[in-house]
Amino acid sequence: MLKLFLRRQLTARPASAYDRTDPLSHPAIQRMSQRELADLPLNRH
């Protein structure tokens, strides 16, 4: 899991580059605190 986050950190693009295929790269999500992120509803399929 740590490698996944590290890889994401190393391949990070500028905040202005929003990848629509990755919902976690949305600027609003990036600005959220950990508490706000924990309150997000996640649908499990």
C-alpha distance matrix in Angstrom:
0.0 3.8 5.4 5.2 6.6 8.8 10.0 10.9 12.6 14.5 15.7 16.7 20.2 22.9 23.0 25.9 24.0 22.8 21.2 22.5 20.2 17.2 18.3 15.7 17.6 20.8 22.5 23.3 19.7 18.9 21.8 20.8 20.2 17.5 20.4 21.3 17.9 17.9 21.3 20.5 21.4 18.7 20.4 18.9 20.7
3.8 0.0 3.8 5.4 5.2 6.1 8.5 9.9 10.5 12.3 14.3 15.2 18.9 21.5 21.8 25.0 23.4 22.7 21.5 23.5 21.5 18.3 19.5 16.5 17.7 21.0 22.1 23.1 19.7 18.2 20.9 20.4 19.5 17.1 20.3 21.6 18.4 18.8 22.4 21.8 23.3 21.0 23.1 22.0 24.0
5.4 3.8 0.0 3.8 5.5 5.0 5.9 8.4 9.6 10.3 12.1 13.9 17.6 20.6 21.5 24.4 22.4 22.0 20.5 22.7 20.5 17.7 19.6 16.9 17.6 21.2 22.6 24.2 20.9 19.3 22.4 22.3 21.9 19.9 23.3 24.1 20.8 21.6 25.0 23.9 25.2 22.7 24.4 23.2 24.7
5.2 5.4 3.8 0.0 3.8 5.5 5.2 6.2 8.6 10.0 10.7 12.1 15.6 18.6 19.2 21.9 19.7 18.9 17.1 19.1 16.8 14.0 15.9 13.5 14.4 18.0 19.8 21.3 18.0 16.8 20.1 20.0 20.1 18.2 21.5 21.8 18.3 19.4 22.5 21.0 22.2 19.5 21.2 20.1 21.5
6.6 5.2 5.5 3.8 0.0 3.8 5.4 5.0 6.1 8.7 9.9 10.3 13.9 16.5 16.7 19.8 18.2 17.5 16.5 18.7 17.1 13.8 15.1 12.0 12.7 16.1 17.3 18.7 15.5 13.9 16.9 17.0 16.9 15.3 18.8 19.2 16.0 17.3 20.6 19.4 21.2 19.0 21.3 20.8 22.7
8.8 6.1 5.0 5.5 3.8 0.0 3.8 5.4 5.0 6.2 8.6 9.8 13.5 16.2 17.2 20.3 18.7 18.8 18.0 20.7 19.3 16.3 18.0 15.0 14.8 18.3 19.1 21.0 18.2 15.9 18.8 19.4 19.2 17.9 21.6 22.1 19.2 20.7 24.0 22.9 24.8 22.8 25.0 24.5 26.3
10.0 8.5 5.9 5.2 5.4 3.8 0.0 3.8 5.4 5.1 6.2 8.5 12.0 15.2 16.7 19.3 17.1 17.3 16.0 18.7 17.1 14.6 16.9 14.5 14.0 17.8 19.0 21.3 18.6 16.6 19.9 20.8 21.2 20.2 23.8 23.8 20.6 22.4 25.4 23.8 25.4 23.0 24.8 24.2 25.5
10.9 9.9 8.4 6.2 5.0 5.4 3.8 0.0 3.8 5.5 5.2 5.9 9.4 12.5 13.4 16.1 13.9 13.8 12.7 15.5 14.2 11.4 13.5 11.0 10.2 14.0 15.2 17.5 15.0 13.0 16.5 17.5 18.3 17.6 21.2 20.8 17.7 19.8 22.6 20.8 22.5 20.4 22.4 22.3 23.7
12.6 10.5 9.6 8.6 6.1 5.0 5.4 3.8 0.0 3.8 5.5 5.2 8.9 11.2 12.4 15.5 14.1 14.7 14.5 17.6 17.0 14.0 15.6 12.6 11.4 14.8 15.1 17.5 15.2 12.5 15.4 16.8 17.4 17.0 20.8 20.6 18.0 20.3 23.2 21.9 24.1 22.5 24.8 25.0 26.8
14.5 12.3 10.3 10.0 8.7 6.2 5.1 5.5 3.8 0.0 3.8 5.6 8.9 11.7 13.8 16.5 14.8 16.0 15.6 19.0 18.3 15.9 18.1 15.6 13.9 17.3 17.7 20.5 18.5 15.7 18.7 20.4 21.1 20.8 24.6 24.4 21.8 24.1 26.9 25.4 27.5 25.7 27.8 27.8 29.2
15.7 14.3 12.1 10.7 9.9 8.6 6.2 5.2 5.5 3.8 0.0 3.8 6.4 9.9 12.2 14.3 12.0 13.1 12.4 15.9 15.2 13.3 15.9 14.0 11.9 15.3 16.1 19.2 17.5 15.1 18.4 20.3 21.6 21.6 25.2 24.4 21.7 24.3 26.7 24.8 26.6 24.6 26.4 26.6 27.7
16.7 15.2 13.9 12.1 10.3 9.8 8.5 5.9 5.2 5.6 3.8 0.0 3.8 6.8 8.6 11.1 9.3 10.6 10.8 14.3 14.4 12.1 14.1 11.9 9.3 12.4 12.7 15.8 14.5 11.8 14.8 17.1 18.6 19.1 22.6 21.7 19.2 22.2 24.4 22.5 24.7 23.2 25.3 25.9 27.4
20.2 18.9 17.6 15.6 13.9 13.5 12.0 9.4 8.9 8.9 6.4 3.8 0.0 3.8 6.4 8.0 6.1 8.4 9.3 13.1 14.0 12.4 14.2 12.8 9.4 11.7 11.6 15.3 14.8 12.2 15.0 17.8 19.9 21.0 24.2 22.8 20.7 23.9 25.7 23.6 25.7 24.5 26.4 27.4 28.7
22.9 21.5 20.6 18.6 16.5 16.2 15.2 12.5 11.2 11.7 9.9 6.8 3.8 0.0 3.8 5.3 5.5 8.4 10.7 14.2 15.9 14.3 15.4 13.9 10.3 11.5 10.3 14.0 14.4 11.6 13.6 16.9 19.2 20.9 24.0 22.3 20.8 24.3 25.8 23.9 26.3 25.6 27.8 29.2 30.7
23.0 21.8 21.5 19.2 16.7 17.2 16.7 13.4 12.4 13.8 12.2 8.6 6.4 3.8 0.0 3.8 5.4 7.0 10.2 13.0 15.2 13.3 13.5 12.0 8.5 8.7 6.8 10.4 11.2 8.6 10.2 13.7 16.3 18.4 21.1 19.2 18.0 21.6 22.8 20.9 23.5 23.2 25.6 27.4 29.1
25.9 25.0 24.4 21.9 19.8 20.3 19.3 16.1 15.5 16.5 14.3 11.1 8.0 5.3 3.8 0.0 3.8 6.1 9.6 12.1 14.9 14.0 14.2 13.7 10.1 9.5 7.9 11.5 13.1 11.4 12.8 16.2 19.2 21.4 23.9 21.5 20.4 24.2 24.9 22.7 25.0 24.7 26.7 28.7 30.1
24.0 23.4 22.4 19.7 18.2 18.7 17.1 13.9 14.1 14.8 12.0 9.3 6.1 5.5 5.4 3.8 0.0 3.8 6.5 9.5 11.9 11.3 12.4 12.3 8.6 9.0 9.0 12.7 13.5 12.0 14.4 17.4 20.4 22.0 24.7 22.3 20.6 24.2 25.1 22.5 24.4 23.6 25.3 26.9 28.0
22.8 22.7 22.0 18.9 17.5 18.8 17.3 13.8 14.7 16.0 13.1 10.6 8.4 8.4 7.0 6.1 3.8 0.0 3.8 6.1 8.9 8.3 9.0 9.5 6.1 6.0 7.3 10.6 11.1 10.6 13.3 15.7 18.9 20.3 22.7 20.1 18.2 21.6 22.3 19.4 21.1 20.2 21.7 23.5 24.5
21.2 21.5 20.5 17.1 16.5 18.0 16.0 12.7 14.5 15.6 12.4 10.8 9.3 10.7 10.2 9.6 6.5 3.8 0.0 3.8 5.5 5.6 7.6 8.9 6.3 7.4 10.0 12.8 12.4 12.4 15.6 17.4 20.4 21.2 23.6 21.2 18.7 21.8 22.6 19.5 20.5 19.0 20.1 21.4 22.0
22.5 23.5 22.7 19.1 18.7 20.7 18.7 15.5 17.6 19.0 15.9 14.3 13.1 14.2 13.0 12.1 9.5 6.1 3.8 0.0 3.8 5.4 6.4 9.2 7.8 7.7 11.0 12.9 12.6 13.7 16.7 17.9 21.1 21.8 23.7 20.9 18.5 21.4 21.7 18.2 18.7 17.3 17.8 19.4 19.8
20.2 21.5 20.5 16.8 17.1 19.3 17.1 14.2 17.0 18.3 15.2 14.4 14.0 15.9 15.2 14.9 11.9 8.9 5.5 3.8 0.0 3.8 6.3 9.0 8.7 9.8 13.4 15.1 14.0 15.0 18.4 19.2 22.0 22.0 24.1 21.6 18.7 21.2 21.8 18.3 18.3 16.2 16.4 17.3 17.3
17.2 18.3 17.7 14.0 13.8 16.3 14.6 11.4 14.0 15.9 13.3 12.1 12.4 14.3 13.3 14.0 11.3 8.3 5.6 5.4 3.8 0.0 3.8 5.5 5.6 7.6 11.2 12.8 11.0 11.8 15.4 15.9 18.5 18.4 20.7 18.5 15.4 17.9 18.9 15.7 16.2 14.2 15.1 16.1 16.8
18.3 19.5 19.6 15.9 15.1 18.0 16.9 13.5 15.6 18.1 15.9 14.1 14.2 15.4 13.5 14.2 12.4 9.0 7.6 6.4 6.3 3.8 0.0 3.8 5.4 5.7 9.5 10.0 8.2 10.1 13.2 13.3 16.1 16.2 17.9 15.4 12.6 15.2 15.7 12.3 13.0 11.5 12.8 14.6 15.9
15.7 16.5 16.9 13.5 12.0 15.0 14.5 11.0 12.6 15.6 14.0 11.9 12.8 13.9 12.0 13.7 12.3 9.5 8.9 9.2 9.0 5.5 3.8 0.0 3.8 5.5 8.4 9.0 6.1 7.3 10.7 10.7 13.1 13.0 15.3 13.2 10.2 13.0 14.3 11.5 13.1 11.7 14.0 15.5 17.4
17.6 17.7 17.6 14.4 12.7 14.8 14.0 10.2 11.4 13.9 11.9 9.3 9.4 10.3 8.5 10.1 8.6 6.1 6.3 7.8 8.7 5.6 5.4 3.8 0.0 3.8 6.3 8.5 6.9 6.6 10.2 11.5 14.3 15.0 17.5 15.4 12.9 16.1 17.3 14.6 16.5 15.4 17.5 19.0 20.7
20.8 21.0 21.2 18.0 16.1 18.3 17.8 14.0 14.8 17.3 15.3 12.4 11.7 11.5 8.7 9.5 9.0 6.0 7.4 7.7 9.8 7.6 5.7 5.5 3.8 0.0 3.8 5.5 5.4 6.3 9.0 10.4 13.8 15.1 17.1 14.3 12.5 16.0 16.4 13.6 15.6 15.3 17.4 19.6 21.3
22.5 22.1 22.6 19.8 17.3 19.1 19.0 15.2 15.1 17.7 16.1 12.7 11.6 10.3 6.8 7.9 9.0 7.3 10.0 11.0 13.4 11.2 9.5 8.4 6.3 3.8 0.0 3.8 5.4 5.0 6.4 8.9 12.4 14.6 16.5 13.8 12.9 16.6 17.0 14.9 17.5 17.8 20.3 22.7 24.7
23.3 23.1 24.2 21.3 18.7 21.0 21.3 17.5 17.5 20.5 19.2 15.8 15.3 14.0 10.4 11.5 12.7 10.6 12.8 12.9 15.1 12.8 10.0 9.0 8.5 5.5 3.8 0.0 3.8 5.4 5.3 6.6 10.4 12.8 14.0 10.8 10.5 14.2 14.0 12.1 14.9 15.9 18.6 21.4 23.7
19.7 19.7 20.9 18.0 15.5 18.2 18.6 15.0 15.2 18.5 17.5 14.5 14.8 14.4 11.2 13.1 13.5 11.1 12.4 12.6 14.0 11.0 8.2 6.1 6.9 5.4 5.4 3.8 0.0 3.8 5.4 5.3 8.7 10.1 11.8 9.0 7.5 11.3 11.7 9.8 12.7 13.1 16.1 18.5 21.1
18.9 18.2 19.3 16.8 13.9 15.9 16.6 13.0 12.5 15.7 15.1 11.8 12.2 11.6 8.6 11.4 12.0 10.6 12.4 13.7 15.0 11.8 10.1 7.3 6.6 6.3 5.0 5.4 3.8 0.0 3.8 5.6 8.4 10.1 12.7 10.7 9.4 13.1 14.3 12.9 16.0 16.2 19.2 21.3 23.8
21.8 20.9 22.4 20.1 16.9 18.8 19.9 16.5 15.4 18.7 18.4 14.8 15.0 13.6 10.2 12.8 14.4 13.3 15.6 16.7 18.4 15.4 13.2 10.7 10.2 9.0 6.4 5.3 5.4 3.8 0.0 3.8 6.7 9.7 11.6 9.6 9.7 13.3 14.1 13.4 16.9 17.9 21.1 23.5 26.2
20.8 20.4 22.3 20.0 17.0 19.4 20.8 17.5 16.8 20.4 20.3 17.1 17.8 16.9 13.7 16.2 17.4 15.7 17.4 17.9 19.2 15.9 13.3 10.7 11.5 10.4 8.9 6.6 5.3 5.6 3.8 0.0 3.8 6.6 7.9 5.8 6.2 9.7 10.4 10.2 13.9 15.3 18.8 21.2 24.2
20.2 19.5 21.9 20.1 16.9 19.2 21.2 18.3 17.4 21.1 21.6 18.6 19.9 19.2 16.3 19.2 20.4 18.9 20.4 21.1 22.0 18.5 16.1 13.1 14.3 13.8 12.4 10.4 8.7 8.4 6.7 3.8 0.0 3.8 5.4 5.2 6.2 8.7 10.1 11.2 14.9 16.3 20.0 22.1 25.4
17.5 17.1 19.9 18.2 15.3 17.9 20.2 17.6 17.0 20.8 21.6 19.1 21.0 20.9 18.4 21.4 22.0 20.3 21.2 21.8 22.0 18.4 16.2 13.0 15.0 15.1 14.6 12.8 10.1 10.1 9.7 6.6 3.8 0.0 3.8 5.5 5.0 6.1 8.8 10.2 13.7 14.6 18.3 19.9 23.4
20.4 20.3 23.3 21.5 18.8 21.6 23.8 21.2 20.8 24.6 25.2 22.6 24.2 24.0 21.1 23.9 24.7 22.7 23.6 23.7 24.1 20.7 17.9 15.3 17.5 17.1 16.5 14.0 11.8 12.7 11.6 7.9 5.4 3.8 0.0 3.8 5.4 5.1 6.6 9.2 12.6 14.3 18.1 19.9 23.6
21.3 21.6 24.1 21.8 19.2 22.1 23.8 20.8 20.6 24.4 24.4 21.7 22.8 22.3 19.2 21.5 22.3 20.1 21.2 20.9 21.6 18.5 15.4 13.2 15.4 14.3 13.8 10.8 9.0 10.7 9.6 5.8 5.2 5.5 3.8 0.0 3.8 5.4 5.2 6.8 10.5 12.7 16.3 18.8 22.2
17.9 18.4 20.8 18.3 16.0 19.2 20.6 17.7 18.0 21.8 21.7 19.2 20.7 20.8 18.0 20.4 20.6 18.2 18.7 18.5 18.7 15.4 12.6 10.2 12.9 12.5 12.9 10.5 7.5 9.4 9.7 6.2 6.2 5.0 5.4 3.8 0.0 3.8 5.4 5.4 9.0 10.1 13.8 15.9 19.3
17.9 18.8 21.6 19.4 17.3 20.7 22.4 19.8 20.3 24.1 24.3 22.2 23.9 24.3 21.6 24.2 24.2 21.6 21.8 21.4 21.2 17.9 15.2 13.0 16.1 16.0 16.6 14.2 11.3 13.1 13.3 9.7 8.7 6.1 5.1 5.4 3.8 0.0 3.8 5.6 8.3 9.5 13.2 14.9 18.5
21.3 22.4 25.0 22.5 20.6 24.0 25.4 22.6 23.2 26.9 26.7 24.4 25.7 25.8 22.8 24.9 25.1 22.3 22.6 21.7 21.8 18.9 15.7 14.3 17.3 16.4 17.0 14.0 11.7 14.3 14.1 10.4 10.1 8.8 6.6 5.2 5.4 3.8 0.0 3.8 6.4 9.0 12.5 14.9 18.5
20.5 21.8 23.9 21.0 19.4 22.9 23.8 20.8 21.9 25.4 24.8 22.5 23.6 23.9 20.9 22.7 22.5 19.4 19.5 18.2 18.3 15.7 12.3 11.5 14.6 13.6 14.9 12.1 9.8 12.9 13.4 10.2 11.2 10.2 9.2 6.8 5.4 5.6 3.8 0.0 3.8 6.2 9.7 12.5 15.8
21.4 23.3 25.2 22.2 21.2 24.8 25.4 22.5 24.1 27.5 26.6 24.7 25.7 26.3 23.5 25.0 24.4 21.1 20.5 18.7 18.3 16.2 13.0 13.1 16.5 15.6 17.5 14.9 12.7 16.0 16.9 13.9 14.9 13.7 12.6 10.5 9.0 8.3 6.4 3.8 0.0 3.8 6.5 9.6 12.8
18.7 21.0 22.7 19.5 19.0 22.8 23.0 20.4 22.5 25.7 24.6 23.2 24.5 25.6 23.2 24.7 23.6 20.2 19.0 17.3 16.2 14.2 11.5 11.7 15.4 15.3 17.8 15.9 13.1 16.2 17.9 15.3 16.3 14.6 14.3 12.7 10.1 9.5 9.0 6.2 3.8 0.0 3.8 6.3 9.6
20.4 23.1 24.4 21.2 21.3 25.0 24.8 22.4 24.8 27.8 26.4 25.3 26.4 27.8 25.6 26.7 25.3 21.7 20.1 17.8 16.4 15.1 12.8 14.0 17.5 17.4 20.3 18.6 16.1 19.2 21.1 18.8 20.0 18.3 18.1 16.3 13.8 13.2 12.5 9.7 6.5 3.8 0.0 3.8 6.4
18.9 22.0 23.2 20.1 20.8 24.5 24.2 22.3 25.0 27.8 26.6 25.9 27.4 29.2 27.4 28.7 26.9 23.5 21.4 19.4 17.3 16.1 14.6 15.5 19.0 19.6 22.7 21.4 18.5 21.3 23.5 21.2 22.1 19.9 19.9 18.8 15.9 14.9 14.9 12.5 9.6 6.3 3.8 0.0 3.8
20.7 24.0 24.7 21.5 22.7 26.3 25.5 23.7 26.8 29.2 27.7 27.4 28.7 30.7 29.1 30.1 28.0 24.5 22.0 19.8 17.3 16.8 15.9 17.4 20.7 21.3 24.7 23.7 21.1 23.8 26.2 24.2 25.4 23.4 23.6 22.2 19.3 18.5 18.5 15.8 12.8 9.6 6.4 3.8 0.0
